[in-house]
Amino acid sequence: MDYQYQQNSKVERFLKLGYALNDILRVLESLHRDAQTNDILEELIKTCSTSAPNSLKLVPRGSSPGPNRTRTGTDRESSTGFRTVVIDGSNVAMSHGDKKVFSCLGLQLAVDWFWDRGLRDITVFIPLWRKEHPRPEAPITDKHVLDDLESKKILVYTPSRFVKGKRVVCYDDRYIIKLAVDSDGIIVSNDYYRDLQAENPQWKKFIEERLLMYTFANNKFMPPDDPMGRNGPTIEDFLRKKPWSPDNKLQLCPYGKKCTYGVKCKFYHPERANQSRLSVADELRALSG
């Protein structure tokens, strides 16, 4: 267990540095099991210099993105272990703009955070009217970012139209939730979507389990390391279809001592470390006998 915990810690550390999981595991397998952090990092730098970290950084105005920065089928295949990421563009951009300005830079920072960690199936939804010339009551900054993200097939505009001179805007939140549910992905937003939770019980459960909240510290996008609380999955596991850790018992049970699953519980119970491996039913029978 100690060795596995050390390996997991090493993997987490290098994932945060932007290296792909496959590269990290390959290097760990090629080195001695007691290899030090510096040795692992040196090998990663030596063997992954052309592929990691592969970032989708901001493109200057008027420049064209590099060929390796467009989302492709190969990118999707290399990131099949990750969930689809659906970003509430309006929520993220307004959050980065202190709720006063629609800051497109905030969208780029959020996309970069996921891209640097190997996720490629990323979709950002914003209303179509944001494409128009900005109005004084709805300021927008770094608007060229929208064109960059749209050209990479990451940004999607929700439709709107004019009927008898009035704009009819489709509810973008519904697009966000529907795509996340259909793709079994995650939602990046600080919105609780209470109206949609009340509308659909299945959506309510999904939002409770797959909503990834965040904050901005200056120009740094920062989701929590523990999206479901300190007893829930790590951010690395939250982003994956299946936890990368082969030993789920390292993850603390969210029910703690109140858990009734006994030995069938897939989570770790430190208070049961020295207890028998009897099921709850068997323990009760033993006590009554």
C-alpha positions as CSV (number, residue, x, y, z in Angstrom):
1,M,0.0,0.0,0.0
2,D,2.9,2.4,0.9
3,Y,4.5,1.8,-2.5
4,Q,1.3,2.3,-4.4
5,Y,0.6,5.5,-2.5
6,Q,4.1,6.8,-3.4
7,Q,3.5,5.9,-7.1
8,N,0.1,7.7,-7.0
9,S,1.7,10.8,-5.5
10,K,4.3,10.8,-8.2
11,V,1.7,10.5,-10.9
12,E,-0.4,13.4,-9.4
13,R,2.7,15.6,-9.2
14,F,3.7,15.2,-12.8
15,L,0.1,15.4,-14.0
16,K,-0.1,18.9,-12.4
17,L,3.1,19.8,-14.3
18,G,1.2,19.1,-17.6
19,Y,2.6,15.7,-18.6
20,A,0.3,13.1,-20.1
21,L,-0.6,10.1,-18.0
22,N,0.7,7.6,-20.6
23,D,4.1,9.3,-20.6
24,I,4.3,9.3,-16.8
25,L,3.4,5.6,-16.5
26,R,5.8,4.7,-19.3
27,V,8.7,6.5,-17.5
28,L,7.8,5.0,-14.1
29,E,7.9,1.5,-15.6
30,S,11.3,2.1,-17.3
31,L,13.0,3.3,-14.1
32,H,13.7,1.6,-10.8
33,R,10.8,1.5,-8.4
34,D,12.7,3.7,-6.0
35,A,13.6,6.3,-8.6
36,Q,13.7,9.9,-7.2
37,T,11.5,12.7,-8.4
38,N,14.5,14.4,-10.1
39,D,15.3,11.3,-12.0
40,I,11.7,10.9,-13.2
41,L,11.5,14.5,-14.3
42,E,14.8,14.3,-16.1
43,E,13.6,11.3,-18.1
44,L,10.2,13.0,-18.8
45,I,12.0,16.1,-20.2
46,K,14.3,13.9,-22.2
47,T,11.7,11.7,-23.8
48,C,8.6,14.0,-23.9
49,S,10.2,17.3,-25.0
50,T,8.2,17.4,-28.2
51,S,4.8,16.3,-26.8
52,A,4.4,17.6,-23.3
53,P,3.1,19.8,-22.2
54,N,1.0,20.4,-25.3
55,S,-0.7,23.7,-24.7
56,L,-3.4,25.7,-26.5
57,K,-2.0,29.1,-25.6
58,L,-3.5,32.4,-26.6
59,V,-2.8,33.4,-30.2
60,P,-1.9,37.0,-30.9
61,R,-4.4,39.1,-32.9
62,G,-3.9,38.5,-36.6
63,S,-1.9,35.3,-36.2
64,S,-2.9,31.9,-37.3
65,P,-2.8,29.0,-34.9
66,G,-0.2,26.3,-35.3
67,P,-1.3,23.1,-37.0
68,N,-0.9,21.1,-33.8
69,R,-3.4,23.2,-31.9
70,T,-6.5,22.3,-33.7
71,R,-8.7,19.7,-32.1
72,T,-8.4,16.6,-34.3
73,G,-9.5,13.0,-34.3
74,T,-6.1,11.9,-33.1
75,D,-6.4,14.3,-30.2
76,R,-9.7,12.7,-29.2
77,E,-8.3,9.2,-29.5
78,S,-5.3,10.1,-27.3
79,S,-7.6,11.5,-24.6
80,T,-10.3,8.8,-24.5
81,G,-9.7,8.2,-20.8
82,F,-11.0,11.7,-20.0
83,R,-14.5,12.9,-19.8
84,T,-16.0,15.5,-22.1
85,V,-15.6,19.0,-20.7
86,V,-18.5,21.4,-21.3
87,I,-17.7,25.0,-20.3
88,D,-20.4,27.5,-19.4
89,G,-18.8,30.3,-21.4
90,S,-20.9,33.2,-20.2
91,N,-20.4,32.2,-16.5
92,V,-16.6,31.8,-16.9
93,A,-16.1,35.0,-19.0
94,M,-18.2,37.1,-16.7
95,S,-16.4,35.6,-13.6
96,H,-13.0,36.6,-15.0
97,G,-14.4,40.0,-15.8
98,D,-15.5,40.6,-12.2
99,K,-19.2,40.3,-13.3
100,K,-18.8,43.6,-15.2
101,V,-17.1,42.7,-18.4
102,F,-17.4,39.6,-20.7
103,S,-13.7,38.7,-20.6
104,C,-12.8,36.3,-23.4
105,L,-9.4,35.8,-21.9
106,G,-11.1,33.9,-19.1
107,L,-12.4,31.4,-21.6
108,Q,-8.9,30.9,-23.0
109,L,-7.4,30.4,-19.5
110,A,-10.0,27.7,-18.7
111,V,-9.5,25.9,-22.0
112,D,-5.7,26.0,-21.6
113,W,-6.0,24.5,-18.1
114,F,-7.8,21.4,-19.4
115,W,-5.7,21.2,-22.6
116,D,-2.5,21.2,-20.7
117,R,-3.7,18.2,-18.8
118,G,-4.3,16.1,-21.8
119,L,-8.1,16.7,-22.3
120,R,-9.1,17.4,-25.9
121,D,-12.9,17.0,-26.0
122,I,-13.7,20.5,-24.8
123,T,-16.7,22.6,-25.8
124,V,-17.5,26.2,-24.8
125,F,-21.0,27.5,-25.2
126,I,-21.8,31.2,-25.5
127,P,-24.8,33.0,-27.0
128,L,-24.6,34.0,-30.6
129,W,-25.2,37.7,-29.9
130,R,-21.8,37.9,-28.3
131,K,-20.4,37.8,-31.8
132,E,-22.0,41.1,-32.7
133,H,-20.5,44.6,-32.1
134,P,-20.4,45.1,-28.3
135,R,-23.0,47.3,-26.7
136,P,-22.1,49.9,-24.0
137,E,-24.2,47.9,-21.5
138,A,-22.5,44.6,-22.4
139,P,-18.8,45.3,-22.7
140,I,-16.5,42.6,-24.0
141,T,-12.7,42.3,-24.0
142,D,-10.2,40.2,-26.1
143,K,-12.9,39.4,-28.5
144,H,-10.4,37.8,-31.0
145,V,-10.2,34.9,-28.6
146,L,-13.7,33.9,-29.7
147,D,-12.5,33.6,-33.3
148,D,-9.5,31.5,-32.2
149,L,-11.5,29.1,-30.2
150,E,-14.2,28.8,-32.9
151,S,-11.5,28.0,-35.5
152,K,-10.3,25.2,-33.3
153,K,-13.9,23.8,-33.1
154,I,-14.0,24.4,-29.3
155,L,-16.4,27.3,-29.2
156,V,-20.0,26.8,-30.1
157,Y,-22.6,29.6,-30.3
158,T,-26.1,29.0,-29.1
159,P,-28.7,30.2,-31.7
160,S,-30.8,33.4,-31.6
161,R,-33.0,35.2,-34.1
162,F,-35.1,38.3,-34.6
163,V,-38.9,38.0,-34.7
164,K,-40.8,41.2,-35.5
165,G,-37.8,43.2,-34.5
166,K,-37.2,41.5,-31.2
167,R,-34.4,39.1,-30.5
168,V,-35.3,35.6,-29.5
169,V,-32.5,34.0,-27.6
170,C,-32.3,30.2,-26.9
171,Y,-31.5,29.2,-23.4
172,D,-27.8,28.4,-23.5
173,D,-27.9,26.7,-20.1
174,R,-30.1,24.0,-21.6
175,Y,-27.5,23.3,-24.3
176,I,-24.7,23.1,-21.7
177,I,-26.5,20.5,-19.5
178,K,-27.9,18.5,-22.4
179,L,-24.4,18.0,-24.0
180,A,-22.8,17.2,-20.7
181,V,-25.5,14.6,-19.9
182,D,-25.5,13.1,-23.4
183,S,-21.7,12.8,-23.4
184,D,-21.4,11.7,-19.8
185,G,-19.1,14.7,-19.2
186,I,-18.5,17.4,-16.7
187,I,-19.9,21.0,-16.5
188,V,-17.5,23.9,-15.7
189,S,-19.5,26.6,-14.1
190,N,-20.3,28.4,-10.8
191,D,-24.0,28.3,-11.6
192,Y,-26.1,25.7,-9.8
193,Y,-28.7,25.6,-12.6
194,R,-31.5,25.4,-10.0
195,D,-34.2,26.0,-12.5
196,L,-33.1,23.0,-14.7
197,Q,-32.5,20.9,-11.6
198,A,-36.2,21.4,-10.6
199,E,-37.3,20.7,-14.2
200,N,-35.6,17.3,-14.5
201,P,-34.7,14.9,-11.6
202,Q,-32.1,13.1,-13.7
203,W,-30.5,16.4,-14.5
204,K,-30.5,17.3,-10.9
205,K,-28.5,14.2,-9.9
206,F,-26.1,14.8,-12.8
207,I,-25.5,18.4,-11.9
208,E,-24.8,17.5,-8.3
209,E,-22.3,14.9,-9.3
210,R,-20.6,16.5,-12.3
211,L,-20.5,20.2,-11.7
212,L,-16.9,21.5,-11.5
213,M,-16.7,24.9,-9.9
214,Y,-13.7,27.2,-10.1
215,T,-12.1,30.5,-9.2
216,F,-9.7,33.0,-10.8
217,A,-6.7,34.2,-9.0
218,N,-5.6,37.1,-11.3
219,N,-5.1,35.3,-14.6
220,K,-4.9,31.8,-13.2
221,F,-7.9,29.4,-13.6
222,M,-8.2,27.3,-10.5
223,P,-10.7,24.5,-10.1
224,P,-10.5,22.7,-6.7
225,D,-8.3,19.7,-6.0
226,D,-11.3,18.0,-4.4
227,P,-14.4,18.9,-6.4
228,M,-16.7,16.7,-4.3
229,G,-15.2,17.7,-0.9
230,R,-12.2,16.3,0.9
231,N,-13.7,12.8,1.1
232,G,-14.6,12.7,-2.6
233,P,-12.5,12.0,-5.7
234,T,-9.4,14.0,-6.6
235,I,-9.6,16.4,-9.5
236,E,-7.6,13.9,-11.5
237,D,-10.2,11.1,-11.0
238,F,-13.1,13.6,-11.4
239,L,-11.9,14.3,-15.0
240,R,-11.5,10.7,-15.9
241,K,-14.1,8.1,-17.0
242,K,-12.4,5.6,-14.8
243,P,-10.1,6.5,-11.8
244,W,-6.4,6.1,-12.8
245,S,-5.6,4.7,-9.4
246,P,-5.9,0.9,-9.4
247,D,-6.6,0.9,-5.7
248,N,-9.8,2.8,-5.0
249,K,-9.5,2.1,-1.3
250,L,-6.9,4.9,-1.1
251,Q,-9.9,7.2,-1.7
252,L,-11.7,7.8,1.6
253,C,-15.4,6.6,1.9
254,P,-17.6,9.7,1.9
255,Y,-19.9,8.0,4.5
256,G,-17.1,7.4,6.9
257,K,-18.1,5.4,10.0
258,K,-21.8,5.5,8.9
259,C,-21.1,3.3,5.8
260,T,-23.2,0.1,5.8
261,Y,-21.5,-1.6,2.8
262,G,-19.0,-3.5,4.9
263,V,-16.2,-5.2,3.0
264,K,-18.1,-4.6,-0.2
265,C,-17.4,-0.9,0.0
266,K,-15.0,0.1,-2.8
267,F,-13.6,3.0,-0.8
268,Y,-10.9,3.1,1.9
269,H,-11.9,3.0,5.6
270,P,-8.9,3.8,7.9
271,E,-11.0,2.9,11.0
272,R,-11.4,-0.7,9.6
273,A,-7.8,-1.3,8.8
274,N,-7.3,-3.8,11.6
275,Q,-10.9,-5.2,11.6
276,S,-12.0,-8.6,10.3
277,R,-13.0,-8.9,6.6
278,L,-16.5,-10.1,7.6
279,S,-19.5,-8.5,5.9
280,V,-21.9,-6.4,8.0
281,A,-24.5,-9.2,7.9
282,D,-21.9,-11.8,9.0
283,E,-20.7,-9.5,11.8
284,L,-24.3,-9.1,13.1
285,R,-24.8,-12.9,12.9
286,A,-21.6,-13.4,14.8
287,L,-22.7,-11.0,17.5
288,S,-26.2,-12.5,17.9
289,G,-24.7,-16.0,18.0
